[in-house]
Amino acid sequence: MLLIYNIALRLYYCAVFTVSFFNGKAKLWVSGRRNISYKKYEQSIWFHFASLGEFEQGRPVLEYYREKYPDKKIVITFFSPSGYEIRKNTPLADAVYYLPLDTAANARNFIDAIQPAIAIFTKYEYWYHFFNELNKREIPLYIISGIFRPEQVFFKWYGSLHRKILSFVTWFFVQDERSTELLKNLGIENVSISGDTRFDRVWANAQQPKELQPVNDFKNGRKVFIAGSTWPDDEVLTAALVNDYADWKFIFAPHEISEEKITKLISLLPFNSAIRYSQLATDHLPLTNYQTLIIDNIGMLSSLYQYGDLAYIGGGFGVGIHNTLEAAAFGLPVIFGPNYSRFKEANDLVTLQAGYSINDEAELKSTVAYLLENGERYKTICQKAAAYVQEHTGATATIVEHIKL
């Protein structure tokens, strides 16, 4: 099985390398792993995040160790360019790298360089050679905000290698009881329920959000519908609302912000109704001339929701929805597509009737109408959304109480 794993990883690298000739993200993935000279540390703290979402999820724990141990060097690795490129200069780390390809030699060389005292991985990403090398050196390895589902490879008859990877983990801090039960069915007892550190992050952000004066000027006291982390299928649906709610303002924060994607989105909107965020400083027309604001940068979304009244979260017509908690923390009802079953918080919000799944344009329009037709009901829904987030904070405290240097 290990031979198959090693071959599969090299085939994956070859596939990404081939795609990199005509795909910018793949090009960054490949080039970011070439000829890297790692800084030499002793007893560093190593955090790994798959991408930007996991960085924000694990950020409360990262911030704790940065403050608690200011003399310790912190090393961050990312698997994806969408995490590395945005957070490569974060002051929360002394060094930020792409995670090298998971080979035995790469694992030895990387760990030789950074000499971690502990390693903390957020939510998922289980790499055989890195985990094995940490285990051989008796370096504690922690999974935080972990979540497991029966359909994962660990719980299949052919998942013996992946179960071996789990055996290298010192302690699992998981989000729910089901994850605990699944691990214990494998004989793994070094597990406890801590909850999800994303709740701590989004709640703290909602209490002290970064002010975005240009967005506030655009809002100009009007009601605002925010479509966050949208993909093309989401944008076709949500753009159809703009004509129906002429007295509202709309903000779109697409998941991908290439010129091609932004231009396509603008073409869906009423003529001359949209302005890009990057144009706000140079366009001299009054903001009242525009009904729609297109966010053409990355990193603002978590602060945008403070200006919203309703939120649509993208990804539900693809592999799965993006972060609903950022909007819910501000007390916004959240709407999303049908593919949300793998996301506990989305299921919880639906159960609370603070989250709403739609399958098409007609359902989107009827859901928005339902949310807006009764002011008292809308107010109650907003309160439920915010209360849900607040009630689930505390994971960070549980984790850092256990992990000692």
HELIX and SHEET records of a PDB file:
HELIX    1   1 LEU A    2  VAL A   19  1                                  18    
HELIX    2   2 GLY A   24  SER A   31  1                                   8    
HELIX    3   3 LEU A   52  LYS A   68  1                                  17    
HELIX    4   4 PRO A   81  ARG A   87  1                                   7    
HELIX    5   5 ALA A  104  ILE A  114  1                                  11    
HELIX    6   6 TYR A  128  LYS A  136  1                                   9    
HELIX    7   7 VAL A  153  PHE A  155  5                                   3    
HELIX    8   8 SER A  160  SER A  167  1                                   8    
HELIX    9   9 GLU A  177  ASN A  185  1                                   9    
HELIX   10  10 THR A  197  GLN A  207  1                                  11    
HELIX   11  11 GLN A  213  LYS A  219  1                                   7    
HELIX   12  12 PRO A  232  ALA A  239  1                                   8    
HELIX   13  13 GLU A  259  LEU A  268  1                                  10    
HELIX   14  14 TYR A  277  GLN A  279  5                                   3    
HELIX   15  15 LEU A  287  ASN A  289  5                                   3    
HELIX   16  16 LEU A  301  LEU A  304  1                                   4    
HELIX   17  17 TYR A  305  TYR A  307  5                                   3    
HELIX   18  18 LEU A  325  ALA A  328  1                                   4    
HELIX   19  19 LYS A  344  THR A  351  1                                   8    
HELIX   20  20 GLU A  361  LEU A  372  1                                  12    
HELIX   21  21 GLY A  375  GLU A  391  1                                  17    
HELIX   22  22 ALA A  395  HIS A  402  1                                   8    
SHEET    1   A 7 ALA A  95  TYR A  98  0                                        
SHEET    2   A 7 ILE A  74  PHE A  78  1                                        
SHEET    3   A 7 SER A  44  PHE A  49  1                                        
SHEET    4   A 7 PRO A 116  THR A 122  1                                        
SHEET    5   A 7 LEU A 141  GLY A 146  1                                        
SHEET    6   A 7 TRP A 171  VAL A 174  1                                        
SHEET    7   A 7 VAL A 191  ILE A 193  1                                        
SHEET    1   B 7 ALA A 274  ARG A 276  0                                        
SHEET    2   B 7 THR A 292  ILE A 294  1                                        
SHEET    3   B 7 LYS A 249  PRO A 254  1                                        
SHEET    4   B 7 VAL A 224  THR A 230  1                                        
SHEET    5   B 7 LEU A 310  ILE A 313  1                                        
SHEET    6   B 7 VAL A 334  PHE A 336  1                                        
SHEET    7   B 7 GLY A 355  SER A 357  1                                        
END                                                                             
